[in-house]
Amino acid sequence: MFSPHDLGTVQNTRRDPGTNGYTWIGRVAIVGGCGHVGLPLGLAFAKVGIRVDLIDTSLERVDLVNRGRMPFKEEGADELLPELIDSGQLRATTDSARLRDAESVIVTIGTPVSDFGDPAIGPFDRAMDKVLAQMRPGQLLVLRSTVFPGVTDRLRRKIDEMGFEGMDLAYCPERILQEKSLIELKQLPQIIGGVGPDAAERAAHLFGLLCPKVIFVTPIEAELSKLFCNAYRYINFAISNQFYMIAEQNGADFHRIYKAVREDYPRMKSFAKPGFAAGPCLVKDTYQLGAFNHGAFLLGKAALEMNEGMPYLLVQSIKRRFDLRNMTVGILGMAMKANNDDPRDSLSFKLRKVLLMECKEVLCTDPYVSDPRFTPLAEVIDRANLLIVATPHDCYRSCEFPQPVIDITRSVCSPMPVNGMVTNMKTQPEEDFALQRTKLIFS
């Protein structure tokens, strides 16, 4: 089915699983199995007939999963999880000794970055020491989350020193859009960075149960592929944010420009909207790529400065139009992105810190993120003098806002002049304004 001896793309021709599913693959164990990467992957494997153990240190999450309840939002998982738990195909546990029962062990622990943006290899090493202590010769070990380039080959040397005969190692990066795992695992090709042809072939057989094709590269190429993907997206967001600030500072409507340059012009279809570019991967991976290149990553540095500085730049822009000192400001959305319940590294919290230095009071609300500091949406709308859409959840589109609303994504509100400035109000769609202007010009 797969031949990794020549690097490149191989179309999947997986054989029919038969009535018993893909039992010939053997049991799969996923370390970090109740997290955002591990749990959806476990669901996908269990759905095609593989028995899956989810190994996790969080007793709370393990208990939740074993009761058939998802600990976070994932499209299609709420119905699938209880079905797989009841069938016995999937189980969660804190017992790492279960690793020995698996044919394949997938680790969803990556290398974090320090407060200074440098890769922190120590936590990864300590985690892998615990994993390897429970493994046996002959197993397949797959690294799934972001690792610093060179870590896979470094781990291979450690495995050899420990005498794990016949243990294969591969880096198979996850490139899935959060909440869309069960969909994209079936749609996207899987990059395979095997340490040797045998490891590459075993990893391809495993992930070939899910994906349409695999792409064989070397381990360091696979590691860089993951970093390149996230850094590229992060830089694109920074470009849009920079353009937004240029337009705003010069009295131009960025979103009219955005619509104009993309309409019937295919070369600008990838032009992103402005907004808070956040989350646990984009920033971290941009830092790691810069560290790997010994700090010589000027585009990455500029993107970090632009994106991480957006809350401050936005507040400075608002201060030129509103006297915030006696105002109560409401922040709509605290998750890292729209319609999501993950607050990790969300820039909404940085916006809150900046506003606390400028405003009389700051109120925060989010329908998906639970936090005792947050205020119900109705109360925020009732009490705030000004609203800022930090995370454009779809539910905000149906709200009526009596006060000015700042929405740089233009996803929730449409533009309306207020006291001599262009802000956003819940009025008619932007397309209606454009149509009215066209009628005035050509009528």
N, C-alpha and C positions, 0 to 999 in steps of 0.2 A: 504493500500500500504506500509506504513512504521510503524514500531513499535519500538520506541526509548527506551522503558522501559528496554530492555536488550542492553547494550552497545556492539558495534561490527559492522560488515559489513552487509548491507542489499542491496540485488540486486534490481535494479529499475524495477518495472512493471507498469510504467506509463500508464494511460489509454489513449485511442485515443482522441485527442483534438477536433475532430469533425470539422464541417465547419467553426465555429466561433473562432477556436483556444482555448487556455486555458483561456477563459474569467472568469471562476469560481475562478481563483487565485486573480483577482483584479489588480488594477493599482500598478505599482512599481515605486518608486522614488529612485534615486541614488545620494547621496551627494558626490561631487567631480566627477560628472558624465561626465565631458569632459576630464578627465585625462586618464593615461595609464591603470589604473585598471577599472575605472568606465565606460568609453565609450564602450570598447569592450563587457563588460558584458551587458550593455544596448542594444547593437546591438543584442546580442544573445537572450535576452528575447523578444525583439520586433520581432525578426524573427519567433519565435514560437507563436506569436499572443498576447503577453502581451503588454498593453499600458505602455510606459515608459516615465517618466519625468527625464531629466538629470539636476540636480541642480548644478550650478558651480558659483564661484565668479568672474571668468574671463569673462568679457563682450566680449573680442576679441575671445575667444574660443567658447563661446556660439553662437556668430554671425556666425563664421566659420562653426560650426556644423549644424546650422539651414539652411545654404546655401548648405548643402550636401557635405562639404569638410572636410576631416580628418585633424586634427592638427598635426598628427604624423603618422609614418608608422605602418600599421597593415594589415597583409595578408588577403585579401578578403574584406576589409572594404571599399575601395574606390568605389566599385560597390554597396555594400549593403546599405551604409549610405543614399545616395540620394533616393533610393527606399523606405526606411522606413520613411524618412522625408516626402516625397510626399504622402505616404499612411496615414500619421497622427499617425502611431504607435509609433513614437519616436519624442520627442521635447526637446530642451534645453532651459534653462531659468536661470536667476539670482534670480528669485523670490522664496525665501524659503517658502513662504506661500503655495506653491504647495504640500508641504509635507503632509498637512492635508488631501489631496485628495487620498493619497495612502493607499493601504492595507498593503504594505510592504515597509519599508525604509531601504536601504542598504547604509552604510557609508563606504567610501573608504579612510577615514582619519586615519592614524596610529599615533603612538607615536614616534616622532623624538628623536634623541639623541643630547646632547649638544656638545660643542667643546671638552669637556673632556670625551666623550663617555658614559655619564650617560643618562638614559631616561628622556626626558622632558615631564612630565605629564601635565604641565600647559597649553600648546597650545591645547592639546587634550581635556582637560576639558572645555576650553573656546569654542572650536568648538562644543562640544556636548551640552553645555548650549544653544547655538543658535539653534541647531537641535531640542532639546527637547522642546524649547519654541514654536515651530511650530507644534508639534505632538499632538496626542489625544489618549485617552484610547482605547485599543483594537487592536492597530496596532502591527505588527511584526517589530522589530528593529534588523538589522543584522550588525555586525561589520565584515569588510572584509579584511582590511589591517593589517599589523603587529601592535600588541599592546603588551605592557609590561605584562608579566604573572600576573594575578590577576585583571587586569583592567576590564574585563567583569563582574566578580562578584561584583567589586566595583561600576560599573555603575548600576548594578541591585539594589543595596542598595539605590543609589541616585534616581532611578526611583520610588522605593517604597516610599521613603520620599516625593516625589512630588505628590504622590497619583494617578499615572496613572494605574487605575484599568484595569486588563486584557491585559496590554501591555506585549508582549513576547519579550525575548532578546536571541540572539544566536551569537556565534562567528563562522564564516564559512571562514576559511583562504583561500586566493587566492594563488595558487601554480603554476601559469601559466608562461610559457616562453614568454617573451615580444615579440610582433609581431605575436605570434601563438595562441592568445586567442580564436579566433573563431574556431580553430581546437581542441585545448586541452580542452576547456570547454565541448566538446562532448565526449572526450576520457578518461579524468581523473576522478577518484572518488572524491567526495566532502566530506571533513571532516566536521562534524556538532557537534559543542559544544553548545548545548542548555542549558539555565538556566531553567531546568525543562523539563519534557516529552512533555508538550504542545508546548513549544517553539521549541524543537528539531523536533517535527513532522511537525510543520508549515514550518520551514526552509527546512526540507527534501522535503516536497511537492513542495516548490518553486524551489529549485535547482535540484530537480528530473526532472524538465522539460528539463534540459540540459544534465545532467551527466548520465553515465551508472549505477552508484550505489553510495550510501552514506555510510559513516562510522561514527557511533555515538560514541562520547567520551565525557568526562566532559569538561567544558569550559577551565580550566587550561591546560588540556591535549591538547586541540585544539590550544591554544596559544603557548604551547611549541612545538607542531608539526611544526608550521610555522617556529619558530626559529631554531629548529633542522635541518630542511631541508636546510635552507640557510647557517647555520654555517657549516654543513657537506660538502656542495659543496665548500664553501670558504676554508675550511681546505684541501680538496682534491687539489684545485688549488695551495695552498701553498706548498704542498708536491712536486708537479711537478716543481714548481719554484725553490725550494730548490735543487732538484735533478739536474735541469738544471745548476744552478750555480756551484754545485759540479763538474759536468762533464766539464763545460767550464773552470773552474779554474785549471783543471788537464789535459787539452789538449785532452779531449775525445769529440766525437760528440754525444750530447744528443739524437738527432733524430735517429741516427743509433741504439743506445741503445733502444730507445722507440719502434722502428719498430721491433727490435729483440725480445724484451720481450713480445710483444703483439701477435706476429705471431703464430697462432695455439695454443695459451695458454689462455684459457678462463678466468682464474683468474686475468688477467691483462687487460681485456677489458675496465674496468672502469678507467684505468690510463689516466688522463687528459693531454693535451698538456700544455706546459708552456705559459706564457703570462701575460698581465695586467689583473688581476682579479678586476673588478670595478663594479660600478653601485650603485644605491641608496638603494638596499636591502641587499646584501651580507655583506657589511661592517657594516651597521647599526644593522643588526640582530645579528651579532657576538658580537658587543659591548653590545647589550641589554641582550644577554644570559649571558655574563660575569657579568654584573651588577646585574642581577637577582640572580646569584650564589655568590653574595658578593665578586666579583673579583677573585674567585677561578676557573678560566677557563684557565689553562695553555696552552692547545692546541689552544684555540682561540687567546690568546695573541701572541703565536708564529706565528700563521697564519697572524695576523695583521702586525706583524713586518716584516714578509717575503714578503707578497704581497704589502703592502704599501711602502716597501723599494726597490721594484724592479726597479723603474726608477733610483734611485741613484746607485744601484748595477750595472745596465746595463751601465750607463755612466762611472763608474769606470773601468769596463771591457773594454769599447771602448777606454778609455784614455791610456790603456796599449799598444794599437796598433796604435792609431792615435794621432797626435798632433793637438788637437781641437782648439788651441788658434787662429789660422789663418784660420779656416775652416768655411764655411757656411754649416749648417746641416739642412736637411729637415725632418720633421716629417710627415709621411703618416698615416692619420686617427686620428681624435680627438674624435670620438664617443666612448661610453663606451664599445661597442662590434661591431663585424663585421656586415656590411650591415644594420646598425641601425642609426637612426637620433637623438638619445638621448645622450647628452653630460654630463648628471648629474654624478658627482663623477668620471669622466673619468680620469685615471692615465696619459693619454696623456698630460694633462695640467701640472701635476707635473713634467713629463719628460721635458716639455718645460722650466719650472722654473729652473731645475737643469742644463740644457744645456745653458741657458742664462748666467750662471756664468762661463761657460767653453769655449764657442764658440765665434767667431767673429759675427755670425749672425745665428738666428734660424728662419726657415720658416715653417709654419704649413698649412696643406691642408686637406680638407675632402669633399667628394662629397655630403654628406647628411646633414652636420651641417653647418648652416649659421652663419658666424661671420665676422665682418669687418676686424678683424686682420689677417684673413687667406689669403693665396696666391693661385692662380690657380695652379692646378697640373702641367700643362705644364711648367709654370715658375719655380716651385720648382725643377722639374727634370733638367731644363736648368741651374739653378743657383747654385744648391747645390753641394758640394764636396763629401758629404756623405748623405745617406738616412737611416732613421730608420722607419721600419714598426711598428707603435704603435698599430694600429687597422687594421687587415688584411681584408679589404674590397675586395670582389671578383673582382672588376673592376681593381685592381692593377695588377692582374695576366696577363693581356694583354699588360702591359706597357713594354717598352724597357728602361732599365736603363744603362747608360754608366758609372756610378760611382758605388762604392761599396755600398751594401745594407745590413743593419743589420736587420734580420728578425728572431726573436727567436721562433716564432710559426712555421716557415718553411711552412707557408700556401701560401705565395706569390712567394717566390724565392727558388731556390735550391742552395746547397753549391758549392763554387768554391774557390780555393786558390787565394788570392790576396796579393802580397807583403809578402809572408811568413806566412800569417794568413788565417784561414778559415772563410770567411764571406759568404754572400749570393749574388748571381748574377742571373739575369733572363737568365737562360740557359735551359738545358734539364731537365726533371723531375728527382727527386731524385731516382726513381725506375730504371732509365736508368743507373745512376752511380752505383747503387748496382748490376745491371746485368753485367755491364762491369767488376766490381771487381770480380764477381763470375767467369766470363769467364777467367780472368787472372789467377785465382787460380787453376781452374780445367782443363784448356785447356793444 
